[in-house]
Amino acid sequence: MIKLLIFDLDGTLVDTIHDIANAVNHALGPFGVRPLTVEIVKSKVGSGITKLIEGLIPPDKPKDGAVERFLQYYSAHLLDYTTAYPEVKETLLKLGDYKKAVISNKREILSKGCLEGLGLLRFFDVVLGSDSVSERKPSPVPVLEVLKSTGVSKDEALMIGDSNYDVEAAHAAGVRIVAVTYGYRSRDVLKDADFMIDNFGELIDILSGIEANK
């Protein structure tokens, strides 16, 4: 029986990419980097903002202050264009019997700020960001931490995410995963997921199928 649902944030629950792209371009401005399109930023997000920003700055330029510029701008513009994906709130309302957690590679304060601003924070028992534990996805460490803090076994948990980092983290922790295809990664990158859905509302059917086949 599934007792715990562990969600990724960006690209799974909420579409944050326009605000992230704006903050990235703001951060990179003084470093001579041409403004990046939303699609380019989308293809590079997922492993944490420090790695993203520093990887975009030419190697011959100092990187001092770039991440701070991003965080300052993004914190002030966290919800300019960010929205919950279709059917997210409606589906979460139907999942009241499950414990629910969020694991994001976005910092915890920004993750909670995003969820709170969209009226979603109340649905979750645990929210972990990139700075909440010693390692971030694709490491299983944050997944194992959520299992420990909620007192749920790996067989009683189901993870939901949009990237290969989520798939790898879930499998490394021994947890099954549902990949969403509407997020920031293509379907072929998600091929190793246990289940795949094209819209968030289909999660209800996945859970029903698991319970029927237990």
Rosetta blueprint (number, residue, H / E / L):
1 M L
2 I L
3 K L
4 L E
5 L E
6 I E
7 F E
8 D L
9 L L
10 D E
11 G L
12 T L
13 L L
14 V E
15 D E
16 T L
17 I H
18 H H
19 D H
20 I H
21 A H
22 N H
23 A H
24 V H
25 N H
26 H H
27 A H
28 L H
29 G H
30 P H
31 F H
32 G L
33 V L
34 R L
35 P L
36 L L
37 T L
38 V H
39 E H
40 I H
41 V H
42 K H
43 S H
44 K H
45 V L
46 G L
47 S L
48 G L
49 I H
50 T H
51 K H
52 L H
53 I H
54 E H
55 G H
56 L H
57 I L
58 P L
59 P L
60 D L
61 K L
62 P L
63 K L
64 D L
65 G L
66 A H
67 V H
68 E H
69 R H
70 F H
71 L H
72 Q H
73 Y H
74 Y H
75 S H
76 A H
77 H L
78 L L
79 L L
80 D L
81 Y L
82 T L
83 T E
84 A E
85 Y L
86 P L
87 E L
88 V H
89 K H
90 E H
91 T H
92 L H
93 L H
94 K L
95 L L
96 G L
97 D L
98 Y L
99 K E
100 K E
101 A E
102 V E
103 I E
104 S L
105 N L
106 K L
107 R L
108 E H
109 I H
110 L H
111 S H
112 K H
113 G H
114 C H
115 L H
116 E H
117 G H
118 L L
119 G L
120 L L
121 L H
122 R H
123 F H
124 F L
125 D L
126 V E
127 V E
128 L E
129 G L
130 S L
131 D L
132 S L
133 V L
134 S L
135 E L
136 R L
137 K L
138 P L
139 S L
140 P L
141 V H
142 P H
143 V H
144 L H
145 E H
146 V H
147 L H
148 K H
149 S H
150 T H
151 G L
152 V L
153 S L
154 K H
155 D H
156 E H
157 A E
158 L E
159 M E
160 I E
161 G E
162 D L
163 S L
164 N H
165 Y H
166 D H
167 V H
168 E H
169 A H
170 A H
171 H H
172 A H
173 A H
174 G L
175 V L
176 R E
177 I E
178 V E
179 A E
180 V E
181 T L
182 Y L
183 G L
184 Y L
185 R L
186 S L
187 R H
188 D H
189 V H
190 L H
191 K L
192 D L
193 A L
194 D L
195 F E
196 M E
197 I E
198 D L
199 N L
200 F H
201 G H
202 E H
203 L H
204 I H
205 D H
206 I H
207 L H
208 S H
209 G H
210 I H
211 E H
212 A H
213 N L
214 K L
